[in-house]
Amino acid sequence: MNKRILYTKPSITKLEVEYAADAASTGWGDKCYDYINRFEKSFAEHIGSKYAIATSSCTGAIHMGLSAVGIGPGDEVILADTNWIATAAPIVHLGAKPVFVDILPESWCLDPDEVEKAITSKTKAIIAVHIYGNLCEMDSLLSIGRRYNIPIVEDAAEAIGSAYHGKKAGSIGIFGTFSFHGTKTMTTGEGGMFVTNNRDLYEKVLTLSNHGRDRNQTRQFWPDMVGFKYKMSNIQAAIGCAQLERIDELISKKREILSFYKKHLCKIEGVSMNPEPEGTINGAWMPTVVFERFLGVTRERLQEAFHKENIDARVFFWPLSSQDMFEEVDNFNAYDIPERAINLPSFHDMNLEQQGAVISVIMGLFS
């Protein structure tokens, strides 16, 4: 059998190892936050936000951010039905209700028209998730937010490298969040980042992130509120610093892989992949191919074909409302698209021969 082609894995070089080793050997005592501080400062500069807080996960960053903007019991938060549960879980943990709306058929992101229809007097936030590196219609969402006085939050877990009309994903809403899970374009193993341009919000999340201890509190072990423990470790931040030094290279490789797939697959009538509308840049975290119904290509056929060739392709996200813990909602695109789509392998060290093998599997469905 052919050597397995993984769908993703991180790009780790001597630089990451060197920084991690330095943090492990010297990053203690009064140096225990050195790499964390450096990582936060550098990441904020890269994204174009004034403030950044390194976290143990993107989920933790969302949880603290939503808490800081006042989300609580009885509130509603609107988000796309096409998502991983990590975006919805913090809403539930805060006692609020996630309201799932349909996605646009071209971008697979939040449909602004459906968002506006779903707004009630209980709506307290809208989360724009930039799925697979694709970008939400931020101008439309921000306009809705202004009209109804509802904050727009960006879940940019999958969108490092994506940009919307000159602004990097995550820097546009009231706050943004990122993931550095081992599958992402840049990684710290596990980890995330909270970013914002709002100083008051930054200070509140900073306090929440450290068990509710205000950084200006002079009394030792004195919390000012009940907070969370979502801090990133110094060793993780060291790896993040190294990855951030290589970020242009990492994003470029992802975009190169997506471009190669599109060149060969999108010439087939009825096949589409991650879009890049005028004025935007797609960070290309997860190349995804969608087949029109008339082609007769299903998720199950795709899984079977890739499994036979020992290729690790990944299913398109199931609708959150289809899962047992939530109430089913009639969102046509969110239910329809996953049945005829697949995520393709795109790890940084992937060569043309491996990409060719992936393409051959898909071409074989039409022979």
Secondary structure, DSSP 8 states (H G I E B T S, - for coil): ----B-S------HHHHHHHHHHHHH--GGGTTHHHHHHHHHHHHHHT-SEEEEES-HHHHHHHHHHHTT--TT-EEEEESBS-HHHHHHHHHTT-EEEEE-B-TTT-SB-HHHHHHH--TTEEEEEEE-GGG----HHHHHHHHHHHT--EEEE-TT-TT-EETTEETTSSSSEEEEE-BTTSSS--BS-EEEEES-HHHHHHHHHHTBTT--TT--STT--SS---B-B--HHHHHHHHHHHHTHHHHHHHHHHHHHHHHHHHTTSTTEEE----TTEE---SS-EEEE-GGG---HHHHHHHHHHTTB--EE---BGGGSTTS-----HHHHHGGGGEEE----TT--HHHHHHHHHHHHHTT-
